[in-house]
């Protein structure tokens, strides 16, 4: 049985075991930056030795084009015994073809989290048993949560060539309903400045308005 270390003791014990990791700025729970090559070893130790038996989420950050490292994978873990949380982050070594070892061997539930991160951010998880897209269709040429992907989407050929040939239609880009949020000029009182979406309400029945001329 894994030993449940009290949350206050996790940071010191984890750093003693893995001196190559470093604290990560956090306003809530303990967080650490971990080299990508050591990510699975740290995650396994947290599960087996520190009682963090529940993988809550896997996500990632795209720091923007030109940033290096550009992509950071983040794991959120919870301990069902100590009720503590911890966050582990590892930067992908490549900015062009980002990858990270798969945690499916540690938590089977990592399967869908990693597929979503691959689908939306283009981070490949090496060793994943079935790394397919989970929201977009196979062959979709973009990763919609990358910083270069426009908020209003990109018009794309339909993924079924027979339907596309028959209809002559494309997948029309959909606006980001509810965002990005903007407030009216002059609004000071936060209660009066309820976030509202930009007018990107154009759709297949209402053409996208022309861009204003410079």
C-alpha positions as CSV (number, residue, x, y, z in Angstrom):
1,X,0.0,0.0,0.0
2,X,1.3,3.5,-0.8
3,X,2.1,5.7,2.2
4,X,0.0,8.8,2.4
5,X,2.3,11.8,3.0
6,X,0.7,14.8,4.6
7,X,0.3,17.7,2.0
8,X,2.7,19.9,3.9
9,X,5.4,17.3,3.7
10,X,5.0,16.5,0.0
11,X,7.1,19.3,-1.4
12,X,10.2,18.6,0.7
13,X,10.0,14.8,0.3
14,X,9.4,15.0,-3.5
15,X,12.3,17.4,-4.0
16,X,14.6,15.2,-1.8
17,X,13.7,12.2,-4.0
18,X,14.0,14.2,-7.3
19,X,16.5,17.1,-6.9
20,X,16.2,17.9,-10.6
21,X,12.6,19.2,-10.2
22,X,11.9,22.8,-9.1
23,X,8.9,24.6,-7.5
24,X,6.4,26.1,-9.9
25,X,4.6,29.3,-9.0
26,X,1.1,28.5,-7.8
27,X,-1.6,30.3,-5.9
28,X,-3.4,27.2,-4.6
29,X,-1.7,23.8,-4.5
30,X,1.9,22.5,-4.5
31,X,3.3,22.6,-8.1
32,X,6.5,21.5,-9.7
33,X,8.4,21.9,-13.0
34,X,9.8,18.5,-14.0
35,X,12.1,17.6,-16.9
36,X,10.1,15.8,-19.6
37,X,12.5,12.8,-19.3
38,X,11.6,12.4,-15.6
39,X,7.9,13.1,-15.8
40,X,6.7,9.5,-15.7
41,X,9.1,8.6,-12.8
42,X,7.8,11.6,-10.8
43,X,4.2,10.7,-11.5
44,X,4.7,7.1,-10.6
45,X,6.4,8.0,-7.3
46,X,3.5,10.4,-6.5
47,X,1.0,7.6,-7.1
48,X,2.9,4.7,-5.4
49,X,4.8,6.5,-2.6
50,X,2.9,9.7,-1.8
51,X,-0.7,8.4,-2.2
52,X,-1.7,10.6,-5.2
53,X,-3.9,7.8,-6.6
54,X,-6.3,9.9,-8.7
55,X,-5.4,11.6,-12.0
56,X,-7.9,14.4,-12.2
57,X,-6.8,16.0,-15.5
58,X,-4.1,16.3,-18.1
59,X,-3.9,19.5,-20.1
60,X,-1.3,21.7,-21.8
61,X,-0.3,25.3,-22.4
62,X,0.7,26.8,-25.7
63,X,2.8,29.8,-24.7
64,X,2.6,31.2,-28.3
65,X,4.5,31.0,-31.5
66,X,8.1,32.0,-31.1
67,X,8.2,31.0,-27.4
68,X,10.7,28.3,-26.4
69,X,9.8,26.0,-24.9
70,X,6.4,26.6,-26.5
71,X,4.4,23.7,-25.0
72,X,4.0,22.6,-21.4
73,X,2.0,19.5,-20.4
74,X,0.3,19.7,-17.0
75,X,-1.0,16.9,-14.8
76,X,-3.4,17.5,-11.9
77,X,-3.3,14.8,-9.2
78,X,-5.4,14.2,-6.1
79,X,-4.9,12.0,-3.0
80,X,-8.0,10.2,-1.8
81,X,-6.3,9.5,1.5
82,X,-4.7,12.9,2.4
83,X,-7.2,14.9,0.2
84,X,-4.2,16.8,-1.1
85,X,-3.7,18.1,-4.6
86,X,-0.5,18.5,-6.6
87,X,0.3,19.9,-10.1
88,X,3.2,18.6,-12.2
89,X,4.3,20.4,-15.3
90,X,6.8,19.4,-18.0
91,X,7.9,21.4,-21.0
92,X,8.0,19.6,-24.4
93,X,11.5,19.4,-25.7
94,X,10.5,20.2,-29.3
95,X,8.6,23.3,-30.3
96,X,7.9,21.9,-33.8
97,X,6.8,18.3,-33.0
98,X,6.0,18.4,-29.3
99,X,5.7,15.1,-27.5
100,X,5.5,13.7,-24.0
101,X,5.5,10.1,-22.6
102,X,2.0,8.7,-22.1
103,X,0.7,8.2,-18.6
104,X,-1.8,5.6,-19.6
105,X,0.3,2.8,-18.0
106,X,-0.1,4.6,-14.7
107,X,-3.7,5.7,-15.0
108,X,-5.9,4.1,-17.7
109,X,-8.0,7.3,-17.5
110,X,-5.2,9.2,-19.0
111,X,-6.2,7.8,-22.4
112,X,-9.0,10.3,-23.2
113,X,-7.1,13.2,-21.6
114,X,-4.1,12.6,-23.8
115,X,-6.3,12.2,-26.9
116,X,-7.9,15.5,-26.2
117,X,-4.6,17.2,-25.7
118,X,-3.3,15.7,-28.9
119,X,-6.4,16.7,-30.8
120,X,-6.6,20.3,-29.6
121,X,-2.9,21.2,-29.1
122,X,-1.0,18.7,-31.3
123,X,1.1,17.2,-28.5
124,X,1.8,13.6,-29.3
125,X,1.9,11.2,-26.3
126,X,4.5,8.5,-27.0
127,X,3.5,5.0,-26.0
128,X,-0.3,5.8,-26.0
129,X,-2.2,2.7,-27.1
130,X,-4.6,4.4,-29.5
131,X,-3.8,8.1,-30.0
132,X,-6.7,9.2,-32.2
133,X,-8.5,12.5,-32.3
134,X,-11.4,12.7,-29.9
135,X,-13.3,15.9,-30.9
136,X,-12.2,16.7,-34.5
137,X,-12.2,14.1,-37.2
138,X,-9.2,12.2,-38.3
139,X,-7.3,14.1,-41.0
140,X,-8.4,17.5,-39.7
141,X,-5.4,19.7,-40.5
142,X,-5.4,22.0,-37.4
143,X,-5.2,21.9,-33.7
144,X,-7.9,24.4,-32.5
145,X,-6.4,25.4,-29.1
146,X,-3.0,26.5,-30.5
147,X,-2.4,30.2,-30.3
148,X,-2.2,30.7,-34.1
149,X,-5.7,29.2,-34.6
150,X,-8.2,32.1,-35.1
151,X,-11.0,32.5,-32.6
152,X,-13.6,32.4,-35.3
153,X,-12.3,29.2,-36.7
154,X,-11.1,28.2,-40.2
155,X,-13.2,27.1,-43.1
156,X,-12.3,23.5,-43.9
157,X,-13.2,20.8,-46.4
158,X,-15.7,18.3,-45.2
159,X,-14.1,15.2,-43.8
160,X,-16.3,13.0,-46.0
161,X,-15.2,13.4,-49.6
162,X,-18.4,11.9,-51.0
163,X,-20.6,14.3,-49.1
164,X,-18.3,17.2,-50.1
165,X,-18.5,16.2,-53.8
166,X,-22.2,15.8,-53.7
167,X,-23.0,19.0,-51.8
168,X,-20.1,21.2,-52.9
169,X,-20.1,22.5,-49.3
170,X,-17.4,23.0,-46.7
171,X,-17.3,23.0,-42.9
172,X,-18.0,26.7,-42.3
173,X,-16.0,28.2,-39.5
174,X,-18.1,28.7,-36.4
175,X,-17.7,31.8,-34.1
176,X,-16.5,31.5,-30.6
177,X,-19.8,31.9,-28.9
178,X,-19.4,33.8,-25.6
179,X,-15.9,35.1,-26.2
180,X,-13.6,36.8,-26.4
181,X,-15.1,38.9,-23.7
182,X,-15.1,42.7,-23.9
183,X,-16.5,45.4,-21.7
184,X,-17.9,48.7,-22.9
185,X,-15.6,51.8,-22.7
186,X,-16.1,53.8,-19.5
187,X,-17.5,50.9,-17.5
188,X,-15.8,51.1,-14.0
189,X,-18.1,49.3,-11.5
190,X,-17.4,45.6,-11.9
191,X,-21.1,44.8,-11.3
192,X,-21.9,47.0,-14.3
193,X,-19.2,45.5,-16.5
194,X,-20.7,42.0,-17.0
195,X,-18.5,40.4,-19.7
196,X,-20.2,40.3,-23.1
197,X,-19.0,38.6,-26.2
198,X,-17.8,40.4,-29.3
199,X,-20.3,40.3,-32.2
200,X,-19.1,37.2,-33.9
201,X,-22.6,35.9,-34.3
202,X,-22.4,35.3,-38.0
203,X,-23.2,31.8,-39.1
204,X,-24.3,29.8,-42.2
205,X,-27.4,32.0,-42.5
206,X,-25.7,35.3,-41.8
207,X,-22.5,36.1,-43.7
208,X,-19.5,37.2,-41.8
209,X,-19.3,41.0,-41.9
210,X,-16.6,42.5,-44.0
211,X,-13.5,43.6,-42.2
212,X,-13.4,47.4,-41.8
213,X,-11.0,49.1,-44.2
214,X,-7.9,50.7,-42.7
